[in-house]
Amino acid sequence: MDLDRQILSRFQRPLLPSSMLGLEAMTGTLDDFGFEDYLNDPRDSETVKPLDLHHSMEVHLSLSKGSVCPSFM
């Protein structure tokens, strides 16, 4: 069980935010849904810039300089 938890806690998509759905399903926190889960998503904020995947990949491959994910204006 601990090995599964370690694997699922490290599983993420590159350059995109991950919801950790597998980890939440295994630990049982998937069933706990409150107002903060729906209303407190920082990606829904008006101050967050949209993610530029092309620039992020260029930074990741050392073809460009700058922040991989500039999140705030």
N, C-alpha and C positions, 0 to 999 in steps of 0.2 A: 504494500500500500504506500509506503514512503517513497519507493522508487517511482511509482506512478505519479505521485504528487510532484516529485522533482522534475520529471519529464514534462508534465503538463504545465508547470510553472515557468519553464523556459521556452515553451513553444509559442512563437510569435511570427507574424508575417513581416517580411522585410519592408521597412519604411512606412508601414501603415499601423495605426493603432489596433491593438488586439483586445478583444473582449474577454479572453481567457474562458471561453465557454466550457471547454473540457474540464478545466480545474473547478469551475463553479458547479458543474454537474456532479463531479466526483465528491466534492466536499459538502454538497447539499445546500450551498448558498444560492443556488439558482432558483430555489423555491421562495426565498425571501425577497420580495419585491416591494419597495417603499417609494414614497414620493421623491426622495433624493435620487433614486435610480432613474427616474423619468425626467425630473426637472433640473437636475444638477449636472447635465452633460456639457463639458466645456467646449465640445465641438459644435454645439448649437449657439454659442455666443456670437454676437455681432462683431467682436473685436478679433476673432480668429481668422487668419488668412487661410485661403484654400491651399492645400498641399500641392506643390509642383513636383510631380514624380520624376520628370526628366531632370530637373536640377538636382534633386536628391540623389538620383542614381549617378549623375556626373560627379558629385562630391564624394559619393561612396567609392567610385572607381578612380578617384584622384585626378579627374579631368577638369575639375572646376574647384574654386575655393568658396568658402562661405559655410553657413549653417546648413545642415542636412534638412532640418525642419523648422523654418522660422514660423513660430506659432502665433505671435502677437504682432499687431501693427505698431 
